[in-house]
Amino acid sequence: MRKQPLADASTARQRLGAIHAELARLLPVLLRREPMFPACVYFSPRRCGNPGCHCASGELHPAWVMSFRDGDHMVNRSVPADERETLVAQAAEYRAFRLAGRQWRKLSREAQSLFDVLQKAREIRREPKP
């Protein structure tokens, strides 16, 4: 059984209030000015390939790597030690921005459908007088 239009409108208003609060939480993330680096920066121990090195017996060299898209393909590069902290922070900023953007778009689509519910609930149909 379908809900009454006023009950639908009440539920829609409540959900729109919640969406408004969620959007208010996301907006500061989207408006930040910190630089972003569209990459993944991660720790990945490596083997150097030198047969006489300690890494040949299992103790790997510590290494930080950045993975990013260059045109149509993915590129992996070593992260210079003096840039690691900066690149990790910029990659985290990029992930936060992308996540906030996805959430914003999803909430906006939901809000649009709730606007339609509110419009339908508030519209008055009048019969023309003969």
C-alpha positions, 0 to 999 in steps of 0.5 A: 500500500502506498503512503499518504502524500503528506507522510511521504513529504514528511519523510522527504523533509527529514531526509533532506535535513540529514542530506543538508548536514552531510553536505555541510560536512563535505563542503570544507573538504571540497573547498580546501586549497592544499595541493593534491597528487593523483597517485597512490603512495605506499611502502613496498619492500624491494629486492635490488637484484645484486646477488651478494646483497642481504636482500637476496637472502630475504631481508628486503630493502625498505622502499616507498613507491608512487603509482599514478596514471600517465595517459593510458597506462599506470606508472610506478616510481620510487619516492625520494626520501625527502619528498615522501612526507609531502607526497603521502599527504598530497595523495591522501588529500586527493583521496579525500577530495575524490571520496567527498566528491563521490558522496556529494554527487550521490547525495545530490541525486538523492536530494533531487528525487526527494524534491520531486516527492515534495513537489508531488505532495504539495501540488494541488489539482483543481478541476476546471469549473464547467 
